[in-house]
């Protein structure tokens, strides 16, 4: 079976539901993971997604902030929500696929929205940055995020860190800017290494090549200077490394009307 999976920080699902519909018609994912949905579960536009062909939805939302969702054509075996840093702030959801989806082997999907961390890269001066660093530490320590052997896991989401030199438009100028500071990069890569995760983007795109998924709203024209960062990630466990058949970043979505500042990222896997 083939799985087409897309992850996207939508920056308000209700405000941009028409853009989600446009994405679905263009990419036709089997599973769509959203971050920063910014709505309570009861307000989520379920009817619209059902009309688009998605019967199965797992939600972890809150009013006005954060929020993650998994929208799927495939039925779930189970869903689970985990809290990090002792905060109930809707930054994680996990779903498992199995027999109901006609899979011979289970497949576990983790959807994350890591804290942005504010503007000051000093945990002593900025509680938001302190929270982000603690979250990344807990990401590394979290036992369910350590797939081993034949475990088939996928971790996606807005991880809010651009960990490599060419994941940002200027490594030199952004080393003191939140999302690319050495301590953030070190902690995210430590979580990746400890979990034995494979970063699909950097597995398929040379480290020497610039790759972005986010462009700031602060720029009047995001294409001028192309000052992007790669904040949105798809990781797979080692058992799925050789099952990746395609990977795409829908850069054009940043030019859609009233866009998110992030663009969708899609992986195709033979599962």
Secondary structure, DSSP 8 states (H G I E B T S, - for coil): -EEEEEEEE-S-TTTTHHHHHHHHHHH--SEEEEE---S-GGGS-HHHHHHTT--EEEEE--SSS--EEEEESS--SEEE---BTTB----EEEEEE-GGGT-SS-EEEEEEE-----S---TTT-HHHHHHHHHHHHHHH-GGG---TT--EEEEEE-----SGGGBS-HHHHTTSTTS-HHHHHHHHHHHHHTTEEEHHHHHS-TTS---SEE-TTSSSTTSTT-EE--EEEEEEGGGGGGEEEEEE-GGGGGSTT--SB--EEEEEE-
